[in-house]
Amino acid sequence: MALATANSLLEQFQNLNAPQLRRLLVEHLTKQKLGLYWESNAIERDSALNANVVLPRLMPDFSHTPAGTSQHRNLIIEGDNFDSLRLLRATHAGKVRVIYIDPPYNTGNKDWVYNDKFVGANDRWRHSQWLEFLHQRLTLARELLTSDGVILVSINDENRDRLGLLMDEVFPGRRLGSITWRTRQGSNADQSCFLSVDHEHVLVYGNSGFSFNGFDKSYEMYSNLDNDPRGDWRTSDLTLGFSYKERPNLYYPLQDATSGIWYPPNPDRIWVYASEARLKAGQTVQAKTMEEFARIGQILYPKDQKVVTWKTMDELLIAIDAGDVPRSGKSPILRRDLPNLEFWVGKPVGFGRPAFKRYKADLRNQTQPLSSWIVPSFEEGTYEAENSFVSATNQEGARQVAAVFGDRAFNYAKPSSLIKGLLSQATKPNDIVLDFFAGSGTTAYSLLELNAEDGGQRRFILCSSTEATSKEPDKNLCRDVCAERLRRVMAGYGGKQGYTSEQGGEFAYLQLDKIEAADVAFEATPEHAAVLLSMREAASVPVDAAAAIQIIGKYGDWLTVLCPQATTDTLEALAALLAEHGMARLAVFCPRPKALAALLAERGIEANTYSITDALLKGQVIGKTTRNTAGIDGTAA
């Protein structure tokens, strides 16, 4: 197909005249830019982009619904993740705070499918197809993130650079860095290599409001031996890593006004703070000056130290040559090549070094930042690695899946210690976490563990395909591995205690129906509407999507409901619902909004009514004008 597409393009060029070819060439050259390029026009693209509407269908038999569950807070979506993301764009835009994915690594070992075909190492457009495949999905995923959201993407060393450039294009200016972790303990399997590739990367791209949670700082070095009213403090360096040539204005003599002792500046590490004597008229500085800090007692001068006064320049030079001058470590602070040496003649010079009194209360951050290196569990304790979390290798992931199924039902599971560590750093207790390459469900498994540990109520959305082929038409990875693994974990297996609903111990299993936009009004079912509207308005899915009147959510004094039919009985039921829930007004999705509004008005019920069809099309059919579509507050959007 790719070759046929390329030949078709060449045939088009043959029919162009000279001016048309020149115009095409100019357009091509002016659009060139520094960065990643792939032959997107020469490969088969996803033809379904915005061509139809994706609607969710609840599968109760595949869902996990413990007794007492009224709403599913967690979702597993079966189908092509391209279609899953199109659906989520219509229901969860701006609501997902953390996305973690482990996409196919494009190894050439037929480890992924593009347009229903495995991509092998000899495919001419292998890398272009991989980039196009990810570009389409990452572009959709970008719209789901909150303003402080983040996406973390696992990748091998071979494709790290390609993926990084692609991420730069999809998430411009949002690169935060990468994290490296060990996948195994080294291997001699590939004797042709000089390096054992036993590590992978996690690329991190976040919106402007995102930051990792970090690690708690240690305050052992803080104390308050002098009963300072400002609280605990510690000593800190008073210099910066610039030479006197680089920052001449911060190279000046410092005097203790109380004792009259002078302290030479370090020519290799100038003072942190400016001196009032060096400021020009009207000039201001961001921090206090050195003199201001001294006046409030934050400059600590040495008490027991050597103090020398050189009466002549010759005495000073003899001391410099003998090395009998103040030092910073082993380096002399006074040297023959330094300017203004005569200043130090006739003054008491202290051999100690002033320090800064840094208060715990003045700390900008209460946490230490996360390290870009993850400590392998087999090396834990063998070296210092502050601000790093610990992760096992891929063997842990395989063992965890085998512990649930009794065999290796899935061979490429990431270790939960890695994913849980990432989620503990990237999430807050009530976040929505999305994984649209869910595989065996390790992201949700790790999220459940994290919720159990810290009492959080994080929600997960997993998207997974069946991976069925002509040779295995009945294969269903999403249902039989991903969902089944989580069902067993939530229910408890091997004597282990399951997870409560507060920890996310339930999920709705959804399949996808694709309908042409023009046919939505005729082919979409009330169950489609119930699931989609609940996903959009409440970020959940009802246990029973076939109820005659579906409560979607409560917002202020508005009760939002789905009412597929307007009969006398349903009108009475709507009035009763208002009284039962103590709400004042209704927002109703229905097939004939104007007619229902009139009927409710006759009964004195204040209501806004909205078209079900328009609600189903909202966010999916780009460029289509929708009318009377409700926002989550019950008002017209």
C-alpha angles and dihedrals in degrees: 000000000000091000091049090051092050091050089050090055092050090051089054091053091053091060095053122099124226097269090049092050091048091050091049091049093049091049091050094049096045091052094053114114140173112269140042123001129181132172096255092156093054098055134066110267129205099281094193096070105135090334094119142006122266114215127185122235119198115229105200094184092058095040124090110233115168118199112284095027111138100169133023108232094181127062136204112189119197117206144058105332089225089066092040090056091048088055093046091050086063095045109026107030108150093002105093113087101182130032120185120180136173101197126188109287098221092234094157091243092112090261095149142036126229118188091347095309130103112240113226134195093260096053106123093217096038098126094038091051090049092050093046090047092054095038092059092050099041091050090057093043091054090066092057097061123103119236088266095036130130138201121210118194126190117216140163124247095256095060100030094103095047092048092046091055091047091050089050088056096046095038104031115193093003102098110129098174140264137281123217126210137175115249095188143355096267129283141219092202094113105051092176092071128081090207130054104226098215101145140071136195137235111209114210124206119170140176118247096270097052127108133159116252091241127198127293112265121240113240097186091114092058120090140144107227093155095048092242108190090224090066136234119005143168135203118263138186116274097203140080129219097253129103124238089254092056096045106020093164091063093050104092140126115267123212130197100227091204100053099022091230117145127218122204117226119244108251090209097045115032125203118283096226132053124245122239088227091062098049119105121229109289093006117139133192131213095236129035118282122255090255092052091052089048092052092054092047101253095123109081114205121198115261105194107040144124114270122192133182116201108206096196139024090247090058090050093049091048089052091049092050090048092048091239095137135099114292140200103214104313095334119099114234095205115058135165092247095058123103125248096019089156089070090075095056113106096009128110104250121199119218094205125085124243116235137199124249104226117192124215089223090061095059111125094207129033092204139060116239121255117263119237089228121078113208112235111235091232089059097042111134096013094098141009113270108162120191093019128117123219126247133182123224130263088276088074091056092052092047093050092054091045090051089061100041102026091239140046098282089165125028104195105053117145116231112265090226088066096047094041090051091051093046092047088057099039104038139069121215097266102037128131112234121199129198113177094179092052100161108170094355100257092147091059091041090055092045091054091051091050093048089051091051101047103022092246125156100214115162128216135212115193124189118194137160127225093239087214116165136182088266093047106028094161096051113123114176093174096054103031101038112017099037095033092052092052092044091055093044092049093047093044125253136202091017092306120136116249128229127269124234089254088061091049098267095161139056142185116232112216133190123195131241119194116209130177110252093239090055099048094096090055105034105033114096131216086249090059089052094046093053097042096046092047090050091050101041103031105018088234141088126234119243090227111039093176099067115135090236116023119203106219101180150308121252119176106310092337122105109201116205142167114231112180093182131035107211130147089261094052091048090055090045091053091053090049092050091057091054094042093054096036093238127146104207140031132223107194130189108204142148096254107030098175094051093047092048090056093048092050091047089056088059092048094250116145108222145156113214127202137189116258090209093053090048091053092050095046112115095005109069103059115214095015114129110232123193136204093008114161126230120215092268091061094251125118113275 
